[in-house]
């Protein structure tokens, strides 16, 4: 009886995957090929998820989707927000189907334990895909926080030398080639300014893709100066710069504390190993 259940369950888990792959055909090849293989390691299976989501008629309009859109705009080109929203949902659904498929195969060889392991694998990988967005954004915010004080300081120096804020920002973008989130976003912002976009539209990229309180305040001050002018902007930027240096120092101390905590467990293992190496010969000699 159990053998029959295993066969039936295997068929039930394999059949949907094969059907979805057959229906997908080559419809999603171009969408899959543009994805980074390092970032989306199982991208070749994503047609399963794309086909399932299209067949479901999902509208991508609930609160979860709105949150995902905000996160995706920070990490990717805002023009491709809807594309990456579909990619993440397709990836999550793909992992669920792969988990069920794996549960069918493992159940055949390992019984109930294999079934549970397969389902757990699918659920964990799907969760990890979406949770990875939060981790990427946290790392991005930390890098932006580290770069912001130097960036603001450069603007203050150039502004003090007589340049307008707009000219100072363009000069920094042209001369700095750092491959960090802040400067990549700055380059995209300046490119739009040079191509005729309004300052408000261009700096919208900065506030969206560098969505930190420090950047939002900075953009607000810069746009206010570009609209109305005035000498108060230098004082405001100087105050912002001082706050950013304090936050950068606090962030560095937090990172240092986290590093110490991560090193604690390996150090304990090393101490335990040394104790074993030291004590074992003494115990063996006593037994002799």
C-alpha positions in Angstrom: 0.0 0.0 0.0 2.8 2.4 0.9 4.6 1.6 -2.4 1.4 2.5 -4.3 1.1 5.8 -2.5 4.8 6.6 -3.2 4.2 5.9 -7.0 1.0 8.0 -7.1 2.6 10.9 -5.1 5.7 10.8 -7.4 3.4 11.1 -10.5 1.4 13.9 -8.9 4.5 15.9 -8.1 6.3 15.3 -11.4 3.4 15.8 -13.8 2.7 19.5 -13.0 6.3 20.4 -13.5 6.5 18.6 -16.9 3.2 20.1 -18.0 4.3 23.6 -17.1 7.7 23.2 -18.9 5.9 21.9 -21.9 3.4 24.8 -22.0 6.2 27.4 -21.4 8.2 26.1 -24.3 10.5 28.9 -25.4 8.2 31.8 -24.4 10.3 32.9 -21.5 13.8 32.2 -22.9 14.7 35.9 -23.4 13.4 36.9 -20.0 15.4 34.2 -18.3 18.6 34.8 -20.3 18.9 38.5 -19.2 19.0 37.4 -15.5 22.3 37.3 -13.7 23.3 33.6 -13.3 25.1 34.4 -10.0 22.0 36.2 -8.6 19.4 33.8 -9.9 21.2 30.4 -9.8 18.2 28.4 -10.8 17.0 30.8 -13.5 16.8 28.0 -16.2 13.8 26.6 -14.2 12.0 29.9 -13.9 9.8 29.2 -17.0 7.9 26.9 -14.6 7.0 29.9 -12.4 6.4 32.3 -15.2 3.9 29.9 -16.8 2.2 29.1 -13.5 1.8 32.8 -12.7 0.4 33.6 -16.2 -2.1 30.8 -16.0 -3.2 31.9 -12.5 -4.1 35.4 -13.8 -2.4 37.0 -10.8 -2.7 40.8 -10.9 0.4 41.9 -8.8 -1.7 44.4 -7.0 -1.8 43.6 -3.3 0.2 45.0 -0.4 3.0 42.5 -0.7 3.5 43.5 -4.4 3.6 47.2 -3.4 6.3 46.4 -0.9 8.2 44.4 -3.4 8.1 47.2 -5.9 9.6 49.6 -3.4 12.4 47.2 -2.7 13.0 46.4 -6.4 13.2 50.1 -7.4 16.1 50.4 -4.9 18.0 47.5 -6.3 17.4 47.6 -10.0 16.7 50.2 -12.7 13.2 51.6 -11.8 12.2 51.2 -15.5 12.4 47.4 -15.0 10.4 47.2 -11.8 7.5 45.3 -13.2 9.9 42.8 -15.0 11.8 42.0 -11.8 8.5 41.8 -9.8 7.4 39.0 -12.2 10.9 37.4 -11.9 10.8 37.2 -8.1 7.3 35.7 -8.1 8.2 33.3 -10.8 11.3 32.3 -8.9 9.3 31.7 -5.7 6.7 29.6 -7.4 9.4 27.7 -9.2 11.1 26.8 -5.9 7.7 25.6 -4.5 7.2 23.3 -7.5 10.8 22.1 -7.4 10.3 21.4 -3.6 7.2 19.3 -4.3 9.0 17.4 -7.1 11.9 16.7 -4.8 9.5 15.6 -2.1 8.1 13.0 -4.5 11.5 11.7 -5.4 12.8 11.6 -1.8 9.5 10.1 -0.6 10.0 7.2 -3.0 13.4 6.4 -1.4 13.2 7.7 2.1 9.5 7.6 3.0 7.8 10.3 5.0 11.0 11.9 6.0 11.9 12.5 2.4 8.5 14.0 1.7 8.9 16.5 4.5 12.5 17.4 3.5 11.4 18.1 -0.1 8.6 20.3 0.9 10.8 22.1 3.5 13.4 22.7 0.8 10.9 24.3 -1.5 9.5 26.5 1.2 12.9 27.5 2.5 14.3 28.4 -0.9 11.2 30.4 -1.8 11.4 32.3 1.5 15.1 32.9 1.0 14.6 34.4 -2.4 12.2 37.1 -1.1 14.1 37.5 2.2 17.3 38.1 0.2 15.7 41.4 -1.0 15.7 42.7 2.6 19.3 41.6 3.1 20.5 43.2 -0.2 18.7 46.5 0.8 20.3 46.5 4.3 23.7 46.0 2.8 23.0 48.7 0.2 21.9 51.2 2.8 25.0 50.5 4.9 27.2 51.2 1.9 25.3 54.4 1.1 25.6 55.5 4.7 29.4 55.0 4.6 29.7 57.0 1.3 27.4 59.9 2.2 29.7 61.9 4.5 32.5 62.1 1.8 30.0 62.9 -0.9 28.4 65.7 1.1 31.9 67.0 2.0 32.9 67.2 -1.6 29.8 69.2 -2.5 30.6 71.6 0.4 34.2 72.1 -0.8 33.1 72.7 -4.5 30.2 75.0 -3.4 32.6 76.9 -1.2 34.9 77.4 -4.2 32.0 79.2 -6.1 30.3 76.3 -8.0 26.5 75.9 -7.9 25.2 72.7 -6.4 24.1 71.4 -9.7 27.5 72.0 -11.2 29.2 70.5 -8.2 27.1 67.3 -8.4 27.8 66.9 -12.1 31.6 67.4 -11.5 31.6 64.8 -8.8 29.8 62.3 -11.0 32.1 62.9 -13.9 35.3 62.6 -11.9 34.4 59.9 -9.4 34.2 56.3 -10.8 33.6 54.4 -7.6 31.6 51.2 -8.1 29.3 51.7 -5.1 25.5 52.1 -4.9 25.7 55.8 -4.2 28.0 56.7 -7.1 26.3 54.4 -9.6 22.9 56.0 -8.7 24.5 59.5 -8.9 25.8 58.7 -12.4 22.3 57.7 -13.5 20.9 60.9 -12.0 23.4 63.1 -13.8 22.8 61.3 -17.1 19.2 62.2 -16.9 20.0 65.8 -16.1 22.3 66.0 -19.1 19.7 64.4 -21.3 17.2 67.2 -20.5 15.3 65.7 -17.6 14.1 68.2 -15.0 16.2 68.3 -11.7 13.2 67.0 -9.8 12.8 64.0 -12.1 16.6 63.3 -12.0 16.9 63.5 -8.3 13.8 61.3 -7.9 16.2 58.4 -8.8 18.5 59.4 -5.9 15.6 59.4 -3.4 14.1 56.1 -4.7 17.3 54.1 -5.3 19.1 55.4 -2.2 16.1 55.3 0.0 17.7 56.3 3.3 16.6 59.2 5.6 20.0 60.8 5.0 19.6 60.8 1.2 15.9 61.9 1.4 17.0 64.9 3.5 19.9 65.7 1.2 17.7 65.6 -1.9 15.1 67.8 -0.3 17.8 70.5 0.6 19.3 70.3 -2.9 16.0 70.6 -4.8 15.0 73.5 -2.5 18.2 75.3 -3.3 17.8 74.7 -7.1 14.3 76.1 -7.0 14.7 79.1 -4.7 18.4 79.6 -4.2 19.8 81.2 -1.1 22.9 80.9 1.0 21.3 78.8 3.8 21.9 75.6 1.8 25.6 75.6 2.7 24.7 75.7 6.4 22.1 73.0 6.0 24.5 70.8 4.1 27.1 71.3 6.7 24.7 70.2 9.5 23.7 67.2 7.4 27.4 66.4 6.9 28.1 66.4 10.6 25.1 64.1 11.3 26.3 61.8 8.5 29.8 61.5 10.0 28.2 60.7 13.4 26.0 58.0 11.9 29.0 56.6 9.9 31.0 56.3 13.1 28.1 54.6 14.9 27.7 52.2 11.9 31.4 51.4 12.0 31.2 50.6 15.7 28.1 48.4 15.1 29.9 46.5 12.3 32.9 46.0 14.5 30.8 44.7 17.4 29.0 42.3 15.0 32.4 41.0 13.7 33.6 40.4 17.2 30.4 38.4 18.0 30.9 36.3 14.8 34.4 35.5 15.8 33.4 34.4 19.3 32.2 30.9 18.2 35.2 30.0 16.1 37.5 31.2 18.9 35.6 28.9 21.4 36.0 26.0 19.0 39.8 26.7 18.7 40.1 26.8 22.5 38.2 23.6 22.8 40.4 21.9 20.2 43.5 23.1 22.0 42.2 21.8 25.3 41.5 18.4 23.8 45.0 18.2 22.2 46.6 19.2 25.5 44.5 17.0 27.9 44.2 13.9 25.8 47.9 12.8 26.0 47.8 13.3 29.8 44.7 11.1 30.2 46.1 8.4 27.9 49.4 8.4 30.0 47.4 8.0 33.2 45.5 5.0 31.8 48.8 3.4 30.8 
